[in-house]
Amino acid sequence: MKADEKRIMALAEGTQSDDVRESDIPLVRAGLLSLTSCYVEDGGLKRNWMWVEPHPNALRYMNKHKRLTPAHRRTLRANVKGKIRQCDVDYARQCIEPKY
């Protein structure tokens, strides 16, 4: 199982944090993960917070076939092409918290 497939399954099972990681950005562009945002108030500051979830189609493929074939990957990439905005990706990168 590849690393991206492990990440999808770990997010689906809830065994990993859903915080956006730098390694998640290419997976979002490939259609394997979805960026989700929520409007929150944090200590008087109002802002959007982003996290990642497995894309429903990617999760369905993983549950059915236990892996993602190249055809699955092409289909997922084609489905999200043009739907992911660069500003969302840039904001997601800003939400990445450094681990010290």
Z-matrix of the N, CA and C atoms (Angstrom, degrees):
N
C 1 1.449
C 2 1.528 1 108.27
N 3 1.319 2 116.31 1 131.95
C 4 1.458 3 121.41 2 -178.61
C 5 1.531 4 110.21 3 -75.89
N 6 1.331 5 115.01 4 164.81
C 7 1.465 6 120.64 5 -177.00
C 8 1.527 7 111.56 6 -62.17
N 9 1.334 8 117.64 7 -40.07
C 10 1.460 9 119.03 8 179.99
C 11 1.528 10 111.56 9 -67.50
N 12 1.324 11 116.85 10 -34.52
C 13 1.462 12 120.07 11 176.29
C 14 1.526 13 110.85 12 -67.95
N 15 1.329 14 116.70 13 -37.37
C 16 1.468 15 120.50 14 176.84
C 17 1.521 16 110.60 15 -64.67
N 18 1.336 17 116.66 16 -39.27
C 19 1.471 18 121.00 17 179.33
C 20 1.532 19 110.39 18 -64.15
N 21 1.326 20 116.91 19 -42.35
C 22 1.466 21 120.82 20 179.06
C 23 1.525 22 110.42 21 -61.10
N 24 1.317 23 116.82 22 -47.70
C 25 1.463 24 120.31 23 -177.77
C 26 1.530 25 111.58 24 -67.87
N 27 1.335 26 117.26 25 -37.75
C 28 1.462 27 120.11 26 179.01
C 29 1.522 28 110.84 27 -65.69
N 30 1.332 29 117.58 28 -39.22
C 31 1.463 30 120.23 29 176.63
C 32 1.528 31 110.61 30 -66.33
N 33 1.311 32 116.75 31 -39.95
C 34 1.467 33 120.26 32 -179.74
C 35 1.527 34 111.35 33 -65.79
N 36 1.329 35 116.35 34 -37.05
C 37 1.462 36 120.69 35 -179.51
C 38 1.526 37 112.33 36 -82.72
N 39 1.329 38 117.18 37 -14.68
C 40 1.454 39 120.91 38 -179.58
C 41 1.513 40 114.08 39 81.32
N 42 1.337 41 117.64 40 19.54
C 43 1.464 42 120.32 41 -178.24
C 44 1.524 43 112.77 42 -90.71
N 45 1.332 44 118.41 43 -8.99
C 46 1.458 45 121.84 44 176.80
C 47 1.516 46 109.30 45 -124.69
N 48 1.318 47 114.95 46 156.79
C 49 1.453 48 120.86 47 177.79
C 50 1.528 49 109.75 48 -67.79
N 51 1.331 50 115.74 49 143.98
C 52 1.458 51 119.41 50 179.51
C 53 1.525 52 112.57 51 -92.80
N 54 1.337 53 117.16 52 11.69
C 55 1.458 54 119.89 53 175.28
C 56 1.522 55 109.61 54 -63.99
N 57 1.326 56 115.45 55 146.30
C 58 1.460 57 120.38 56 -179.52
C 59 1.520 58 109.25 57 -69.04
N 60 1.321 59 116.05 58 131.27
C 61 1.461 60 122.67 59 175.42
C 62 1.525 61 107.98 60 -112.07
N 63 1.320 62 115.72 61 158.95
C 64 1.464 63 119.38 62 177.09
C 65 1.532 64 110.54 63 -60.03
N 66 1.317 65 116.97 64 -35.06
C 67 1.469 66 120.70 65 -179.43
C 68 1.532 67 112.40 66 -72.35
N 69 1.331 68 117.93 67 -11.36
C 70 1.463 69 120.92 68 179.36
C 71 1.527 70 112.97 69 -82.47
N 72 1.321 71 117.73 70 -22.12
C 73 1.466 72 120.82 71 -175.95
C 74 1.533 73 111.45 72 -59.11
N 75 1.345 74 119.65 73 -48.79
C 76 1.475 75 117.89 74 176.97
C 77 1.532 76 113.04 75 -62.84
N 78 1.327 77 117.23 76 -30.43
C 79 1.464 78 120.20 77 178.70
C 80 1.524 79 111.17 78 -70.40
N 81 1.327 80 116.78 79 -32.78
C 82 1.464 81 120.75 80 175.93
C 83 1.522 82 109.30 81 -66.89
N 84 1.333 83 116.19 82 -45.09
C 85 1.468 84 119.71 83 179.77
C 86 1.522 85 112.13 84 -66.39
N 87 1.332 86 117.14 85 -27.13
C 88 1.466 87 121.27 86 179.17
C 89 1.525 88 112.04 87 -83.66
N 90 1.333 89 117.56 88 -5.39
C 91 1.456 90 120.58 89 178.69
C 92 1.511 91 114.44 90 84.94
N 93 1.330 92 117.47 91 10.62
C 94 1.464 93 120.42 92 -179.52
C 95 1.524 94 112.02 93 -85.64
N 96 1.327 95 116.73 94 -31.26
C 97 1.463 96 122.05 95 178.43
C 98 1.522 97 109.35 96 -123.45
N 99 1.315 98 116.22 97 154.37
C 100 1.459 99 122.46 98 176.81
C 101 1.520 100 109.09 99 -113.01
N 102 1.323 101 116.04 100 138.49
C 103 1.462 102 120.92 101 172.76
C 104 1.520 103 108.09 102 -86.18
N 105 1.301 104 116.58 103 129.03
C 106 1.454 105 122.24 104 178.84
C 107 1.517 106 107.51 105 -123.01
N 108 1.329 107 116.52 106 141.25
C 109 1.461 108 118.93 107 -178.87
C 110 1.519 109 110.22 108 -129.97
N 111 1.317 110 113.80 109 159.30
C 112 1.456 111 121.24 110 -178.23
C 113 1.524 112 107.86 111 -146.49
N 114 1.311 113 116.93 112 140.81
C 115 1.450 114 122.54 113 178.06
C 116 1.524 115 108.36 114 -86.13
N 117 1.342 116 117.59 115 119.87
C 118 1.466 117 121.34 116 -176.96
C 119 1.523 118 110.56 117 -128.64
N 120 1.323 119 114.70 118 156.61
C 121 1.459 120 121.35 119 171.12
C 122 1.513 121 107.33 120 -109.29
N 123 1.323 122 115.80 121 120.50
C 124 1.459 123 121.44 122 -175.82
C 125 1.520 124 108.26 123 -122.83
N 126 1.312 125 116.80 124 99.66
C 127 1.457 126 120.86 125 179.08
C 128 1.521 127 112.73 126 61.56
N 129 1.318 128 116.75 127 38.28
C 130 1.449 129 120.75 128 -179.95
C 131 1.520 130 113.47 129 90.67
N 132 1.327 131 117.61 130 -12.72
C 133 1.462 132 121.20 131 177.65
C 134 1.525 133 109.51 132 -90.44
N 135 1.305 134 115.96 133 134.60
C 136 1.460 135 120.64 134 177.42
C 137 1.521 136 107.81 135 -104.45
N 138 1.332 137 115.66 136 124.40
C 139 1.459 138 118.89 137 -179.04
C 140 1.518 139 110.30 138 -156.83
N 141 1.319 140 114.71 139 166.67
C 142 1.461 141 121.22 140 174.42
C 143 1.509 142 108.53 141 -92.17
N 144 1.311 143 116.62 142 140.01
C 145 1.461 144 121.12 143 175.61
C 146 1.517 145 107.59 144 -117.98
N 147 1.320 146 116.56 145 137.83
C 148 1.459 147 121.06 146 -176.94
C 149 1.519 148 110.99 147 -114.30
N 150 1.311 149 115.66 148 145.45
C 151 1.457 150 122.14 149 173.10
C 152 1.527 151 107.59 150 -144.31
N 153 1.322 152 116.14 151 172.41
C 154 1.465 153 120.33 152 -178.29
C 155 1.525 154 110.58 153 -113.28
N 156 1.307 155 114.22 154 149.87
C 157 1.461 156 122.94 155 174.79
C 158 1.518 157 107.30 156 -136.06
N 159 1.313 158 117.95 157 153.28
C 160 1.465 159 118.75 158 174.72
C 161 1.531 160 109.84 159 -63.71
N 162 1.320 161 116.62 160 136.34
C 163 1.462 162 119.83 161 176.24
C 164 1.528 163 107.47 162 -63.39
N 165 1.332 164 118.98 163 135.70
C 166 1.471 165 120.50 164 -176.04
C 167 1.532 166 113.68 165 -55.49
N 168 1.336 167 117.30 166 -39.93
C 169 1.468 168 119.33 167 179.70
C 170 1.521 169 111.24 168 -68.16
N 171 1.329 170 117.11 169 -40.11
C 172 1.467 171 120.21 170 178.61
C 173 1.525 172 110.10 171 -63.82
N 174 1.315 173 116.17 172 -40.88
C 175 1.465 174 120.16 173 179.21
C 176 1.531 175 111.07 174 -65.80
N 177 1.328 176 116.23 175 -39.30
C 178 1.462 177 119.95 176 178.31
C 179 1.531 178 110.77 177 -64.03
N 180 1.342 179 117.04 178 -43.65
C 181 1.467 180 120.59 179 176.82
C 182 1.527 181 110.78 180 -61.31
N 183 1.336 182 116.51 181 -43.15
C 184 1.467 183 120.36 182 -178.29
C 185 1.528 184 110.91 183 -65.14
N 186 1.313 185 117.40 184 -41.91
C 187 1.466 186 120.11 185 -179.80
C 188 1.526 187 111.86 186 -67.48
N 189 1.328 188 116.27 187 -34.39
C 190 1.460 189 119.79 188 -176.75
C 191 1.529 190 112.39 189 -81.61
N 192 1.351 191 116.96 190 -43.19
C 193 1.466 192 120.87 191 -172.42
C 194 1.527 193 113.77 192 -109.46
N 195 1.325 194 118.28 193 -7.58
C 196 1.475 195 123.94 194 -179.87
C 197 1.528 196 113.67 195 67.48
N 198 1.325 197 117.41 196 4.68
C 199 1.463 198 121.62 197 175.42
C 200 1.523 199 108.08 198 -163.74
N 201 1.332 200 115.76 199 168.52
C 202 1.457 201 121.32 200 177.17
C 203 1.522 202 108.83 201 -108.21
N 204 1.310 203 116.67 202 118.96
C 205 1.455 204 120.74 203 178.13
C 206 1.531 205 108.95 204 -80.75
N 207 1.328 206 118.12 205 164.66
C 208 1.471 207 119.68 206 175.31
C 209 1.534 208 112.65 207 -56.53
N 210 1.316 209 117.34 208 -34.26
C 211 1.468 210 120.06 209 177.65
C 212 1.529 211 110.92 210 -66.14
N 213 1.331 212 117.30 211 -40.75
C 214 1.468 213 120.36 212 176.12
C 215 1.523 214 109.97 213 -60.23
N 216 1.323 215 116.48 214 -45.16
C 217 1.464 216 121.03 215 -178.07
C 218 1.529 217 111.26 216 -62.96
N 219 1.332 218 117.08 217 -41.11
C 220 1.472 219 120.30 218 177.95
C 221 1.524 220 110.52 219 -63.41
N 222 1.317 221 116.64 220 -42.74
C 223 1.462 222 120.98 221 -179.93
C 224 1.522 223 111.01 222 -63.59
N 225 1.322 224 117.19 223 -45.23
C 226 1.467 225 120.87 224 179.90
C 227 1.522 226 111.01 225 -63.75
N 228 1.329 227 116.95 226 -42.75
C 229 1.463 228 120.62 227 179.65
C 230 1.527 229 110.31 228 -64.06
N 231 1.330 230 117.31 229 -40.99
C 232 1.466 231 120.92 230 179.80
C 233 1.527 232 111.27 231 -66.42
N 234 1.325 233 117.32 232 -34.57
C 235 1.467 234 120.92 233 -179.26
C 236 1.520 235 112.63 234 -66.72
N 237 1.322 236 118.08 235 -34.15
C 238 1.468 237 120.03 236 -176.20
C 239 1.526 238 112.60 237 -98.63
N 240 1.325 239 116.98 238 -5.81
C 241 1.465 240 119.75 239 -178.50
C 242 1.526 241 109.67 240 -60.87
N 243 1.317 242 115.82 241 126.01
C 244 1.453 243 121.61 242 -179.54
C 245 1.516 244 114.52 243 85.75
N 246 1.321 245 118.21 244 -7.03
C 247 1.466 246 121.21 245 -179.33
C 248 1.521 247 112.76 246 -100.12
N 249 1.320 248 116.80 247 -17.85
C 250 1.462 249 120.57 248 179.81
C 251 1.521 250 107.91 249 -95.31
N 252 1.322 251 115.57 250 120.23
C 253 1.462 252 119.86 251 -177.73
C 254 1.520 253 110.30 252 -88.76
N 255 1.319 254 115.41 253 145.06
C 256 1.461 255 120.90 254 179.81
C 257 1.527 256 110.91 255 -62.70
N 258 1.333 257 117.57 256 -34.66
C 259 1.464 258 119.80 257 -179.77
C 260 1.533 259 110.82 258 -65.09
N 261 1.331 260 117.87 259 -34.05
C 262 1.467 261 120.48 260 176.59
C 263 1.520 262 111.18 261 -67.05
N 264 1.328 263 116.34 262 -40.94
C 265 1.464 264 120.58 263 178.56
C 266 1.526 265 109.94 264 -65.43
N 267 1.337 266 116.77 265 -42.56
C 268 1.466 267 120.18 266 178.66
C 269 1.525 268 111.26 267 -62.55
N 270 1.342 269 117.09 268 -42.03
C 271 1.459 270 119.65 269 179.19
C 272 1.524 271 110.97 270 -67.61
N 273 1.321 272 117.19 271 -36.58
C 274 1.467 273 120.47 272 177.22
C 275 1.525 274 110.20 273 -62.53
N 276 1.329 275 116.68 274 -38.48
C 277 1.471 276 119.72 275 177.23
C 278 1.528 277 110.69 276 -63.39
N 279 1.332 278 117.48 277 -34.63
C 280 1.462 279 120.43 278 177.83
C 281 1.524 280 111.26 279 -69.48
N 282 1.321 281 117.58 280 -26.94
C 283 1.465 282 121.59 281 -179.72
C 284 1.523 283 112.58 282 -78.80
N 285 1.330 284 116.94 283 -11.01
C 286 1.460 285 119.82 284 -179.80
C 287 1.517 286 108.22 285 -69.98
N 288 1.326 287 115.65 286 121.55
C 289 1.458 288 120.38 287 -179.75
C 290 1.517 289 109.15 288 -92.22
N 291 1.329 290 117.21 289 131.66
C 292 1.471 291 118.53 290 178.37
C 293 1.523 292 110.64 291 -68.31
N 294 1.304 293 115.20 292 141.08
C 295 1.468 294 121.09 293 177.75
C 296 1.525 295 107.90 294 -97.76
N 297 1.319 296 115.74 295 117.14
C 298 1.468 297 119.87 296 -178.94
C 299 1.501 298 110.53 297 -98.46
